[in-house]
Amino acid sequence: MTAVRAALLSFLMLSALAVGGFGIYAADAAAGHQAVDGYGITASAR
């Protein structure tokens, strides 16, 4: 695998993780729950 293909694959994988994380966050917020980050801090506490 060339360096360009490896960089492209890495970028696409990181983008997929970011989009998936945003989707989970949005679905949780749409369900009427308070969104919680990875540390257990709710958005209302900020």
DRENDO-1510 file (C-alpha; in Angstrom, 1 decimal, always signed):
<recs>
REC; n; res; u; v; w
REC; 1; MET; +0.0; +0.0; +0.0 .
REC; 2; THR; +1.4; +3.4; -0.9 .
REC; 3; ALA; +1.6; +6.2; +1.5 .
REC; 4; VAL; -1.1; +8.2; -0.3 .
REC; 5; ARG; -3.6; +5.3; +0.0 .
REC; 6; ALA; -2.7; +4.8; +3.6 .
REC; 7; ALA; -3.3; +8.4; +4.4 .
REC; 8; LEU; -6.6; +8.4; +2.5 .
REC; 9; LEU; -7.8; +5.3; +4.3 .
REC; 10; SER; -6.8; +6.8; +7.7 .
REC; 11; PHE; -8.7; +10.0; +6.9 .
REC; 12; LEU; -11.8; +8.1; +5.8 .
REC; 13; MET; -11.7; +6.0; +9.0 .
REC; 14; LEU; -11.4; +9.0; +11.2 .
REC; 15; SER; -14.2; +10.8; +9.3 .
REC; 16; ALA; -16.4; +7.7; +9.8 .
REC; 17; LEU; -15.7; +7.7; +13.5 .
REC; 18; ALA; -16.6; +11.4; +13.8 .
REC; 19; VAL; -19.8; +11.1; +11.8 .
REC; 20; GLY; -20.8; +8.0; +13.8 .
REC; 21; GLY; -20.1; +9.9; +17.0 .
REC; 22; PHE; -22.2; +12.8; +15.9 .
REC; 23; GLY; -25.0; +10.5; +14.9 .
REC; 24; ILE; -25.1; +8.9; +18.3 .
REC; 25; TYR; -25.0; +12.3; +20.0 .
REC; 26; ALA; -27.8; +13.7; +17.8 .
REC; 27; ALA; -30.0; +10.6; +18.3 .
REC; 28; ASP; -29.6; +10.8; +22.1 .
REC; 29; ALA; -30.4; +14.5; +22.1 .
REC; 30; ALA; -33.5; +13.9; +19.9 .
REC; 31; ALA; -34.8; +11.2; +22.2 .
REC; 32; GLY; -35.2; +13.8; +25.0 .
REC; 33; HIS; -32.3; +12.6; +27.0 .
REC; 34; GLN; -29.6; +15.0; +28.2 .
REC; 35; ALA; -26.4; +14.5; +26.2 .
REC; 36; VAL; -23.5; +13.2; +28.2 .
REC; 37; ASP; -19.9; +13.3; +27.1 .
REC; 38; GLY; -17.4; +10.6; +27.9 .
REC; 39; TYR; -16.7; +11.9; +31.3 .
REC; 40; GLY; -20.3; +11.8; +32.5 .
REC; 41; ILE; -20.7; +15.5; +32.5 .
REC; 42; THR; -24.1; +16.6; +31.2 .
REC; 43; ALA; -24.5; +19.6; +28.9 .
REC; 44; SER; -26.7; +21.4; +31.5 .
REC; 45; ALA; -23.8; +21.4; +34.0 .
REC; 46; ARG; -21.6; +23.6; +31.8 .
</recs>
